[in-house]
Amino acid sequence: MLNLGLHKVQGRVVFDPKSISTFRPWWAIVRVPRNIVEYYRHWVLWQTKEKITTSLWGAHISVVRGEEIPHLEQWNKFPNQRVTIVYGNLQSNGLYYWLDVSSPELVLIRRKLGLPPEPKHGFHLTVGRKV
């Protein structure tokens, strides 16, 4: 949909994130600067005239999504750890918009937890959902 090249950014790992309205156990995310999502939301509105919502947890990448953790002793061993991610290529399935993400550091965290290298839906930064 939109390819502006690849960009690097740092984020922080958060275990068991909380938002105003939800808590989900066994989740880990990476918080990234919200201006990334704001920029792409603006671009989608400008190009398509479609309004899109933001995520409950703000600008983030899901690392663990409620999965059973084989190595529980590793859970929460990486809080606030800085990780580098590479993002690019705005994608859409007609309902959601997201950015492709890669990060060897996130793969390593999942492996230490005893999980497959990537989550079921891959690493991505959700830009929003069509209203």
Secondary structure as GFF3:
##gff-version 3
##sequence-region A 1 131
A	DSSP	beta_strand	7	15	.	.	.	ID=ss1
A	DSSP	beta_strand	27	31	.	.	.	ID=ss2
A	DSSP	alpha_helix	34	48	.	.	.	ID=ss3
A	DSSP	beta_strand	52	53	.	.	.	ID=ss4
A	DSSP	beta_strand	60	65	.	.	.	ID=ss5
A	DSSP	three_ten_helix	72	74	.	.	.	ID=ss6
A	DSSP	beta_strand	82	92	.	.	.	ID=ss7
A	DSSP	beta_strand	96	102	.	.	.	ID=ss8
A	DSSP	alpha_helix	104	112	.	.	.	ID=ss9
A	DSSP	beta_strand	124	130	.	.	.	ID=ss10
###
